[in-house]
Amino acid sequence: MRATLWLMFSLQYSCPTVRSHASVGERIETFVELKDYIRVIRKRWQIIVAVTLVVLAGAALATELSPKVYEATTRLFVSTSGSSDSSALLSGSNFTQQRVLSYADVITTPNVLDPVIKTLQLNTTAAKLGAQITATVPLNTVLIEVAVQDTNPRVAAQVADAVGKQFTRTVADLESVSKGQASPVKVTVVSTPTVPTTPVSPKPTRNLALGVVLGLLLGLGLALLRDLLDTTIKNERDCAEVTGATVIGGIAFDPGAAKSPLLVQADPNSPRAEAFRTLRTNLQFVDAANHPRSIVFTSSVPSEGKTTTTANLAITMAASGARVCVVEGDLRRPRLLEYMGMDGSVGLTNVLIGQAELGDVLQQFAESSVYVLGAGSVPPNPSELLGSAAMIETLRELESRFDVVIIDTPPLLPVTDAAVLSTIAGGTVVVVGAGRVDRDHLARSLQSLEAVKGRVLGLVLNLIPTKGTDHYYNYRDGYAPKREHQKSSRPKQRAKAAS
């Protein structure tokens, strides 16, 4: 007995627990889906508002252009011949209720409407006039309600009155068994129509409300469709859907980066400069047991910010005490020396073909521990030159001279230069421009590195928007230097620089 009670007690409390766990999972999944919808609404709210306004304007225009329709009504009472017998009265009542249903259909027939058209001299047909008339029978009654709609309120009232009068005569003729014998059914007009003053159609409030609802639904559907068709990488979650590679850095979009690409030098206290310091720290812990001495920086397509990322990262690494060499490995469209304000007449290509020594073409950047090896002359065969034995020997010599060698290379999809260099360097970092590259492009880029067995150290999500649902969140807002401190420190910095 005790065992039975214990088993019942266990089942009573264990089963709800299982259900609660399942319901929690369902709630979490529902919450995630709800968050996705909210994200789409916040991101695509302009589309939703625009579609809603367009549909609302269309509803208002249709309401304004629609002709005003007025409705006049009359009510008819159907009865049978009187009788003092209660059973006869009951039979007559049942007979009348059955007949009323048929009478409602008779009202819109030519037998009733043709005389009405002739009497009122209407320029129409029985079929067209019947489409304007609605006859209804309230439940469990012997009443017939006749409603006539017309663009002219006076005509609607005249037709309703004429139909009611003519229907009484038509029923009397139909129910007469023989000539001279009175009809057992009598139809009486109990409510005469009046000229309506308010149109029944169109209904502005209803139409505008439906326009708002329909506009919101269409706008939301279009926003969801636009979000589904948008395959660009926007955040870390999009990267995770493409690859298992870790996002080792996130850098916010800076509209002034084109004019001042070396932000860590121009504004070292900015959130973007701190993002490069975070990237530097994360790179130091990538495979610490087999830390790469040379790193290739590339992207999938142009304009993802790999060159500015390379230059700023090199300056950030040098600020921590490391000796850094930046190699302009883009021999097709070199931009690194332009950003750093250096001469590019001779460089890597001159070293590879034996026209110059490596030590003669290395340039020091602003009295720092950053040394730059420019691209030099643009060769006709960049891929073959970068994959040559001379390039391998040059890279090994640079690795022996510096703590880290960073190589700025062309995008992966247009040319194979970056894939070639990834086979001889210690690792590759792929810069992903938020909103600039599609998921398919990133997948193909990583596949090209995988095909040559290149070692991917991670991804750097660049150009992250500072506003919107995928915005870059700055955790340093409360820890930025005060303006008063910055103002008081500027004269000292200038005096130090002048001395």
Disulfide bonds with the S-S distance in Angstrom:
none
